């Protein structure tokens, strides 16, 4: 019993230490640029809606890269429920765009 309690306490302390790690000094800038990038990505995706497949696939791949970068920024610079929500949304979008690329672009 005492061992189990000690393990639980150690896990809680380790979790709180990890949660309290300082954010990089660039987070405010990174989050701001990420928001601007989101608007730019939405425009780029809309612009190729009726384009040929090659143009669409190029933009889809670029968008996949943006989503990966965005996920990293959210994971690094946010905390709590906001972080969880945004990281989960990016994970979902990454799955969706990987499937889209695999289906429409031959996975390349």
C-alpha positions as CSV (number, residue, x, y, z in Angstrom):
1,X,0.0,0.0,0.0
2,X,2.8,2.4,1.0
3,X,4.7,1.6,-2.3
4,X,1.6,2.2,-4.4
5,X,1.0,5.6,-2.6
6,X,4.6,6.5,-3.1
7,X,4.4,5.7,-6.8
8,X,1.2,7.8,-7.3
9,X,2.8,10.7,-5.4
10,X,6.0,10.4,-7.5
11,X,3.9,10.4,-10.7
12,X,1.9,13.5,-9.7
13,X,5.1,15.4,-8.8
14,X,6.7,14.5,-12.0
15,X,3.6,15.6,-13.9
16,X,3.5,18.9,-12.1
17,X,7.2,19.5,-12.8
18,X,6.7,18.8,-16.5
19,X,3.6,21.1,-16.6
20,X,5.5,23.9,-15.0
21,X,8.4,24.0,-17.5
22,X,8.9,27.5,-18.9
23,X,7.5,28.2,-22.3
24,X,10.0,29.4,-25.0
25,X,10.3,33.2,-25.2
26,X,9.1,33.1,-28.8
27,X,5.7,31.6,-27.9
28,X,3.7,34.9,-28.2
29,X,5.2,35.6,-31.6
30,X,4.8,31.9,-32.7
31,X,1.1,31.8,-31.7
32,X,0.5,35.2,-33.5
33,X,2.2,34.0,-36.7
34,X,0.4,30.7,-36.5
35,X,-2.9,32.5,-36.5
36,X,-1.9,34.5,-39.5
37,X,-0.7,31.3,-41.2
38,X,-4.1,29.7,-40.6
39,X,-5.8,32.5,-42.5
40,X,-3.3,32.2,-45.3
41,X,-3.7,28.5,-45.5
42,X,-7.5,28.8,-45.7
43,X,-7.1,31.2,-48.6
44,X,-4.6,28.9,-50.4
45,X,-6.9,25.9,-50.0
46,X,-9.9,27.9,-51.3
47,X,-7.9,29.1,-54.3
48,X,-7.2,25.6,-55.5
49,X,-10.7,24.2,-54.9
50,X,-11.3,24.1,-58.7
51,X,-7.7,23.7,-59.8
52,X,-6.2,20.6,-61.4
53,X,-5.2,17.7,-59.2
54,X,-1.5,18.4,-59.3
55,X,-2.0,22.0,-57.9
56,X,-4.4,20.7,-55.3
57,X,-2.0,18.0,-54.2
58,X,0.9,20.5,-53.9
59,X,-1.2,22.8,-51.7
60,X,-2.5,19.8,-49.6
61,X,1.1,18.7,-48.9
62,X,2.1,22.2,-48.0
63,X,-1.0,22.4,-45.7
64,X,0.0,19.2,-44.0
65,X,3.4,20.8,-43.2
66,X,1.6,23.8,-41.8
67,X,-0.6,21.5,-39.6
68,X,2.4,19.7,-38.3
69,X,4.2,23.0,-37.4
70,X,1.0,24.4,-35.9
71,X,0.5,21.3,-33.7
72,X,4.1,21.7,-32.4
73,X,3.4,25.4,-31.6
74,X,0.2,24.6,-29.7
75,X,1.8,21.7,-27.8
76,X,4.8,23.9,-26.8
77,X,3.2,27.2,-26.2
78,X,-0.2,26.4,-24.7
79,X,-1.4,24.7,-21.6
80,X,-4.6,23.2,-20.1
81,X,-7.8,22.7,-21.9
82,X,-6.8,25.1,-24.7
83,X,-3.7,23.1,-25.5
84,X,-5.6,19.8,-25.3
85,X,-8.3,21.1,-27.7
86,X,-5.9,22.6,-30.2
87,X,-3.5,19.7,-30.3
88,X,-6.5,17.3,-30.7
89,X,-7.8,19.4,-33.5
90,X,-4.4,19.4,-35.3
91,X,-4.1,15.6,-34.8
92,X,-7.5,15.1,-36.4
93,X,-6.7,17.4,-39.3
94,X,-3.4,15.7,-39.8
95,X,-5.2,12.3,-40.1
96,X,-7.7,13.8,-42.5
97,X,-5.1,15.5,-44.8
98,X,-2.9,12.4,-44.8
99,X,-5.9,10.3,-45.9
100,X,-6.8,13.0,-48.5
101,X,-3.3,13.0,-49.9
102,X,-3.2,9.1,-50.0
103,X,-6.5,8.9,-51.8
104,X,-6.3,11.8,-54.2
105,X,-2.6,12.2,-54.7
106,X,-1.3,8.7,-54.7
107,X,0.2,9.0,-51.2
108,X,3.1,11.1,-52.7
